[in-house]
Amino acid sequence: MSRMGADPDRLLRMSLVLVWLVTGVVSLVELNGQSRTVLAQAGLASPQWLVLALIWGGALADLAMGLALWLRPGRAVFVAALALMVVMTITATVLQASLWLHPLGPLLKNLPIAAVLWHLARRTA
């Protein structure tokens, strides 16, 4: 059995690492594309400094959380990731509640992510 197969919690954690790191990178790659479009659809097209601050802030938070989950896994990091995800989900809901009904589930996916983070936090307590 592979190392990943021998430790399901590690597999869960590494999947979260991937989600956070890729989300952060994609947000910056799409800085002038989808990232701005999502904010514009929520009514935030200006001022430009605010749009950039929101995109960069979210991307850097995602990257930092991905690195923390990868390099310093532990109860505090799992709880911090859960808190960050809740804040980002609430913010996205306030800005564009219709994302809950999107067919690809950009907000709905946060429910199983929250369950995984809760599980990992409880296992490391």
N, C-alpha and C positions, 0 to 999 in steps of 0.2 A: 504494500500500500504506500502511496506517495506521502510525503510530509504534509501536503495540503489536505489529503484525504484522511490523515490520521488526526487532524485537529480541525473540526468543523468551525470552531470559534475563530480560528485564524483565517479560514476561508471567508467567513462573514466579514471579519475586520478588513481583510485585504480588498474585498469587493467595495467596501465603503471608502477605502483609500482611493481606489480607482475612480469612484463616482466623484469624490471631492476634487481630486487633482484634475481630472478631465474637464469637469465643469468649470473650474477656474481658468484653465488654459483656453477652452472654447469661448468663454466670456470675453477674454482679451483678443483672441483671434477674430471674433465677430464684433469687436468694439464698434465699428461703424456699420454693422449690418444688423443681425438679429438682436444683439444686445440693445441697440438704440431703438429698434422697432418695437420691442416688448415695452420699453419705457414710454415711447411715443403713444402706443395704443392705450397706455394707462393715463395719458394726458401729461406726461413729463417729457416734453421735447426741448424745453429751455427752462432756465438758463443753461448754457452748455457746460459750465463748470459743475453744476449740480448733476447733470446727466453723466459726465465723466467720473465724478466722485462716487456716484452710486455704482457704476459699472466696475470701476477699479476697486472700490471698497468691497463689493461683493466677491469679486474675483480673488482678491488678496485674502479675504476671510476663508474662501473655499480652499485656496492653496495652503494656507496656514493650517487649516483643520486637517486636510489630507496628509500633510507632513507630520502633524502631531499624532494622528491615528497610526501612521506608519512607524514613526521613530520612537514615540513615547506612549504606547498604548497603556491604558490604565483607567480606573474608575473615573478619575477627575476628567480625563480627556473625553471619555464616552459621554459623561454628563454635560460637558461643555459643548460637544458636538450636538447633542440633543437640544440644548438650549439655543444654540445658534440656528439650528434647523427650524425650531419653533418660531423664533424671531423672524427669520427669513420667510417662513410660510405665512405668518400673520401679515407681514409687510406686503407680500405678493397678493394676498387675499384682499387687503385694503386697496391696493393699487389696481388689481385686475382680477376680481373674483371669478370671472368667466374661465380662468385657467383651471378651475376645479372640474369643468365640464369638457375640457380639451380631450380629444380622443387618445392622445398619447400620454395623458396623465402627468403633466409637469408638476402639479402639486399633489395629486393623489399618490404618487410614488413615495411621498414623504411618510405616509402611514406605515408601510413595511420597514422603511429605514428607521423610523422611530422605534418600532418593535425590536429590530436588531440591536439598536443602540441600548435600549432598555435591558435586553437580554445580556448583552456584553457587560454593562455596568453592574448588573446583579451578580454575574458570574465572577467578577473581579472584586466584589465587596469583601 
